[in-house]
Amino acid sequence: MNYWLMKSEPADCSVDDALAAPGATVAWVGVRNYQARNFMGNAMKLGDGVLFYHSSCAEPGIVGLAQVASGPYADPTQFDPASPYFDAKSRPQAPRWQLVNVQVLRKTRHLGLPALRAHAGLQDLIILRKGNRLSITPVLAQHWRILAGLMDGAESAVTADQGRTKTDAPGANGHTSAPS
């Protein structure tokens, strides 16, 4: 299993918007960075863990736990001239941009950048690197375990399985715009 941090602007799609979507599942539209696209198209697998991250807002940070809920497929916004993510060079027979569906498992307490920086075990987390602006980044398993515990406030009870604590059950607790 792989783990990912995926950024979404809450004005476009917040974790609450995703939870309100049918099946708490959203299409991760609008990624227009080749490296992030390649993560979705080549590295993400069904069931991979996702940290749902609010970006470009007053208090950026991790706000939910999710999972990859589909394989990659063509992002339809690339073909829509009315979309801010339209790509005139992309064609339906040769799409340039892909997406995956993401299902939010549960909302967590907000875990902002100051809290991430304060934890010694997260010093090399990609989101904390200077100049990192990717909307999708891989997360190491050891970072996943630490982060899941911090979000729950019970770091010692965390398992590696989707970051659930031993007392959590998978919850049913969309649509997103996650531009790069």
C-alpha positions, 0 to 999 in steps of 0.5 A: 500500500502507498500513501499520499498527501493530496491538496484541495482548495476548500473554496473549490472542494473542502473535506466537508464537500467531499463527505457530502458527495455520494459515497463521500467520493469525489473526482480529483479534477484539475491537476495540471502538473506532470509529476502529480499526474504521473503519480495518479496514472502510474503509482496510485492503486485502489485503496491507497491511503490519502491525507486530505489537505486544505491549501490556499486558505487561511489555515492550510493543513491536513483535515481528513483521511481518505483512500484512492477509490478508482483507477486513473481515467481521463480528466473531463475538465481538460476537454471543456472550454468553459472549465478553468482546467481546459487544455486546448492541446488535449484531445479525447483520443489522446488525453493529457491529464488523468484523475482518480476518485478519492473517497473520504473515510473521515474528517480529522482534527486540523493538523496545520504546518506549524504542528507538522514542523514541530514533530521531530519524526516529520522533519523530512515530510515532503510538504515541509520542504522549501519550494514544494508546491506539488498538489500530490506528494507521496507519504512514507509509511512511518510519516503516515502512522505519525500523522494519523496519530496526531490527527486523532490525538492518540499517536500510540494507538495508531495502526498502519491500516488507513491510519485508523485507531484500534477502536475506529471502524471504517466510516462513511463519514465527489467532486474536487478541484485540486489544481497544481 
